């Protein structure tokens, strides 16, 4: 009995160490440092565009979009920010708001010059993915932004996802991040208290799962992370990109064409 108890104790200690180490490694792999990349030309007659990713994303996941924008003559910034520690509110104030406010100041100065020249003002457009859509919705709800143009939400968990409902998002919040829990489908969750947009917007989402394990937890059609049922927003045009997943939609030519057409028209 003593031998078995000792063996069990050692086994538990080893498993605890392995689990703790695994969680630390996972958090490190999911962490991406803050960085801002500029793209595009200096065409003063084109709107400025701000893009940023979603949970555990990187700026480079949006490179196909920024390349398309650059070809269309737009300039802007691609914001990379860490998502494994802070809440949506904290992420917004630390990494997103300062960049939007800096861009807004530049656009304001440019529009002052354009007004004197009798030229139409330029706007600030947004293209955001996944959890980034909730961050932008929070920013636009809590901050005043002059010269807001068009907003494109790609793969948005607009009213939450069952992945966030899973108890694991609470148990492993120190590894997965505090923001994950804010996208639950309950009526009183953070994302469901943001309200509906009162600005011009466009939702695009795929209908093919890129992760069958995740899809087991999501009822109905989903893109591997977000259910169709919770993706819609009032006042937003809605487009399904057939056979695109939660992430492949970002480089799909149909998505890129839709973005170019929507900003142009």
PLY file of the C-alpha trace (Angstrom):
ply
format ascii 1.0
element vertex 265
property float x
property float y
property float z
element edge 264
property int vertex1
property int vertex2
end_header
0.00 0.00 0.00
2.79 2.39 0.87
4.51 1.63 -2.42
1.34 2.22 -4.43
0.62 5.49 -2.63
4.16 6.69 -3.28
3.91 5.67 -6.91
0.56 7.44 -7.27
1.96 10.59 -5.67
4.94 10.62 -8.01
2.68 10.07 -11.01
0.42 12.97 -10.00
3.42 15.26 -9.53
4.82 14.31 -12.95
1.45 14.83 -14.67
1.07 18.19 -12.91
4.49 19.31 -14.11
3.75 18.14 -17.68
0.38 19.90 -17.69
1.79 23.12 -16.24
4.68 23.08 -18.73
2.30 22.34 -21.60
0.07 25.27 -20.68
3.07 27.58 -20.45
4.30 26.47 -23.87
0.81 26.85 -25.34
0.49 30.39 -24.00
3.89 31.27 -25.44
2.92 29.87 -28.86
-0.35 31.82 -28.84
1.34 35.08 -27.87
2.25 37.56 -30.60
3.85 40.89 -29.65
2.40 44.27 -30.44
3.44 45.68 -33.79
2.05 48.07 -36.39
2.78 47.67 -40.09
2.10 50.39 -42.61
0.99 49.58 -46.12
-0.07 51.31 -49.30
0.68 54.43 -51.26
0.48 58.07 -50.37
-2.50 58.74 -52.61
-4.14 61.66 -50.83
-7.45 61.06 -52.61
-7.98 57.59 -51.15
-9.50 56.72 -47.80
-7.29 55.48 -44.98
-7.83 51.82 -43.95
-7.16 50.19 -40.59
-7.05 46.39 -40.38
-6.48 44.02 -37.49
-6.80 40.32 -36.71
-8.68 38.20 -34.19
-7.82 35.79 -31.38
-4.22 34.48 -31.54
-3.79 36.11 -34.95
-0.85 37.83 -36.57
-0.63 40.83 -38.86
0.59 38.60 -41.69
-2.71 36.69 -41.76
-4.20 39.84 -43.30
-1.43 40.38 -45.86
-3.58 39.26 -48.78
-6.07 41.95 -47.80
-3.48 44.70 -47.36
-1.85 43.73 -50.67
-5.23 44.10 -52.36
-5.82 47.45 -50.71
-2.40 48.66 -51.81
-3.13 47.68 -55.43
-6.36 49.66 -55.19
-4.41 52.73 -54.09
-5.30 52.70 -50.39
-2.90 53.25 -47.52
-3.28 52.31 -43.90
-2.04 50.28 -40.97
-2.16 46.61 -40.00
-2.20 46.25 -36.21
-0.81 43.16 -34.50
-1.60 42.86 -30.79
-1.34 40.15 -28.10
-4.62 38.41 -27.22
-3.65 35.97 -24.45
-3.73 38.26 -21.44
-6.06 41.24 -21.53
-9.80 41.73 -21.80
-11.32 43.30 -24.90
-11.54 46.63 -23.11
-7.86 46.51 -22.14
-6.75 45.41 -25.61
-8.74 48.27 -27.11
-7.25 50.94 -24.90
-3.66 49.63 -25.02
-3.23 48.75 -28.68
-6.17 49.80 -30.85
-7.41 53.18 -29.61
-4.01 54.97 -29.79
-3.57 53.93 -33.43
-7.09 54.94 -34.42
-6.72 58.28 -32.69
-3.37 58.91 -34.39
-4.87 58.08 -37.78
-7.90 60.23 -37.02
-5.68 63.22 -36.27
-3.79 62.77 -39.55
-7.03 62.43 -41.52
-8.47 65.48 -39.76
-5.47 67.58 -40.76
-5.66 66.34 -44.35
-9.37 67.07 -44.56
-8.79 70.64 -43.34
-6.48 71.15 -46.32
-8.91 69.42 -48.69
-11.79 71.61 -47.57
-9.85 74.74 -48.45
-9.17 73.24 -51.88
-12.82 72.31 -52.40
-12.05 68.58 -52.32
-14.25 65.90 -50.69
-13.08 64.60 -47.33
-11.40 61.24 -46.92
-12.67 58.64 -44.46
-11.26 56.00 -42.15
-12.37 52.49 -43.15
-11.94 49.30 -41.12
-11.47 45.65 -42.03
-11.33 43.35 -39.01
-11.43 39.60 -38.45
-13.03 37.32 -35.86
-12.55 38.60 -32.30
-11.25 41.84 -33.79
-14.83 42.61 -34.82
-15.87 42.70 -31.17
-12.93 44.94 -30.34
-13.89 47.40 -33.07
-17.55 47.35 -32.09
-16.53 48.15 -28.51
-14.29 50.99 -29.67
-16.96 52.55 -31.88
-19.51 52.26 -29.08
-17.31 53.95 -26.48
-15.31 56.45 -28.55
-16.27 59.24 -30.90
-14.66 58.94 -34.31
-14.97 61.66 -36.92
-14.82 60.72 -40.59
-15.83 57.09 -40.07
-16.15 55.39 -43.43
-17.05 51.77 -44.16
-16.61 48.81 -41.82
-16.06 45.21 -42.91
-16.50 42.44 -40.35
-15.01 39.10 -41.47
-15.99 35.86 -39.65
-17.52 37.78 -36.73
-18.77 36.06 -33.56
-21.29 38.90 -33.47
-23.46 37.26 -30.83
-20.91 34.83 -29.45
-19.73 31.30 -30.13
-20.34 28.03 -28.31
-16.56 27.63 -28.14
-16.54 30.41 -25.56
-19.44 28.77 -23.72
-17.27 25.73 -23.04
-16.07 25.62 -19.38
-12.49 25.28 -20.65
-12.51 28.97 -21.60
-13.00 29.78 -17.90
-10.74 27.08 -16.49
-7.82 27.93 -18.79
-8.32 31.69 -18.91
-4.70 32.29 -17.88
-3.55 30.36 -20.95
-6.24 31.11 -23.53
-6.77 34.71 -22.47
-9.44 36.68 -20.63
-11.06 37.89 -23.84
-12.24 34.41 -24.91
-14.82 34.33 -22.14
-16.33 37.60 -23.34
-17.72 35.98 -26.48
-20.24 33.63 -24.89
-23.67 33.25 -26.49
-25.58 34.20 -23.33
-27.68 37.35 -23.56
-25.66 39.07 -20.84
-22.21 38.33 -22.31
-19.88 41.17 -23.22
-20.36 40.77 -26.96
-24.16 40.64 -26.67
-24.24 43.86 -24.67
-22.45 45.81 -27.41
-25.69 46.47 -29.28
-26.19 46.71 -33.01
-24.04 48.94 -35.27
-25.43 52.35 -36.21
-22.89 52.76 -39.03
-22.40 51.35 -42.51
-21.04 47.80 -42.33
-20.62 44.54 -44.20
-20.39 41.01 -42.76
-18.60 38.22 -44.64
-18.37 34.64 -43.42
-17.47 31.22 -44.81
-19.62 28.09 -44.51
-16.98 25.36 -44.37
-15.50 24.06 -41.13
-11.75 24.08 -40.78
-11.86 22.20 -37.48
-14.32 19.31 -37.07
-13.58 19.06 -33.32
-14.67 22.64 -32.78
-17.69 22.12 -35.03
-18.89 19.32 -32.76
-19.46 21.97 -30.10
-21.22 24.36 -32.49
-24.82 23.60 -33.52
-25.81 24.10 -37.15
-23.61 25.48 -39.92
-20.34 27.09 -38.91
-16.97 28.12 -40.34
-14.98 26.11 -37.81
-15.19 28.72 -35.07
-18.27 30.90 -35.59
-21.86 29.69 -36.09
-23.92 31.27 -38.84
-26.72 31.80 -36.36
-24.74 34.27 -34.28
-22.80 36.07 -37.01
-25.41 38.46 -38.37
-25.69 42.11 -37.36
-28.52 44.52 -38.03
-27.73 47.27 -40.56
-24.90 45.15 -42.01
-24.97 43.68 -45.50
-24.33 39.93 -45.32
-22.28 37.76 -47.68
-21.51 34.04 -47.50
-18.25 32.99 -49.12
-19.00 29.41 -50.17
-16.58 26.70 -48.99
-14.37 29.16 -47.13
-13.28 28.48 -43.55
-12.76 30.87 -40.65
-9.22 31.65 -41.82
-9.10 30.68 -45.51
-11.66 33.42 -46.15
-8.89 35.96 -45.53
-7.04 35.00 -48.69
-9.96 33.90 -50.85
-10.09 35.87 -54.11
-13.85 36.30 -53.75
-13.33 37.96 -50.37
-10.66 40.25 -51.77
-12.90 41.21 -54.69
-15.82 41.91 -52.36
-13.62 44.14 -50.22
-12.40 46.13 -53.21
-15.92 46.53 -54.61
-17.48 47.49 -51.28
-14.91 50.17 -50.53
-15.14 51.51 -54.05
-18.92 51.59 -54.36
0 1
1 2
2 3
3 4
4 5
5 6
6 7
7 8
8 9
9 10
10 11
11 12
12 13
13 14
14 15
15 16
16 17
17 18
18 19
19 20
20 21
21 22
22 23
23 24
24 25
25 26
26 27
27 28
28 29
29 30
30 31
31 32
32 33
33 34
34 35
35 36
36 37
37 38
38 39
39 40
40 41
41 42
42 43
43 44
44 45
45 46
46 47
47 48
48 49
49 50
50 51
51 52
52 53
53 54
54 55
55 56
56 57
57 58
58 59
59 60
60 61
61 62
62 63
63 64
64 65
65 66
66 67
67 68
68 69
69 70
70 71
71 72
72 73
73 74
74 75
75 76
76 77
77 78
78 79
79 80
80 81
81 82
82 83
83 84
84 85
85 86
86 87
87 88
88 89
89 90
90 91
91 92
92 93
93 94
94 95
95 96
96 97
97 98
98 99
99 100
100 101
101 102
102 103
103 104
104 105
105 106
106 107
107 108
108 109
109 110
110 111
111 112
112 113
113 114
114 115
115 116
116 117
117 118
118 119
119 120
120 121
121 122
122 123
123 124
124 125
125 126
126 127
127 128
128 129
129 130
130 131
131 132
132 133
133 134
134 135
135 136
136 137
137 138
138 139
139 140
140 141
141 142
142 143
143 144
144 145
145 146
146 147
147 148
148 149
149 150
150 151
151 152
152 153
153 154
154 155
155 156
156 157
157 158
158 159
159 160
160 161
161 162
162 163
163 164
164 165
165 166
166 167
167 168
168 169
169 170
170 171
171 172
172 173
173 174
174 175
175 176
176 177
177 178
178 179
179 180
180 181
181 182
182 183
183 184
184 185
185 186
186 187
187 188
188 189
189 190
190 191
191 192
192 193
193 194
194 195
195 196
196 197
197 198
198 199
199 200
200 201
201 202
202 203
203 204
204 205
205 206
206 207
207 208
208 209
209 210
210 211
211 212
212 213
213 214
214 215
215 216
216 217
217 218
218 219
219 220
220 221
221 222
222 223
223 224
224 225
225 226
226 227
227 228
228 229
229 230
230 231
231 232
232 233
233 234
234 235
235 236
236 237
237 238
238 239
239 240
240 241
241 242
242 243
243 244
244 245
245 246
246 247
247 248
248 249
249 250
250 251
251 252
252 253
253 254
254 255
255 256
256 257
257 258
258 259
259 260
260 261
261 262
262 263
263 264
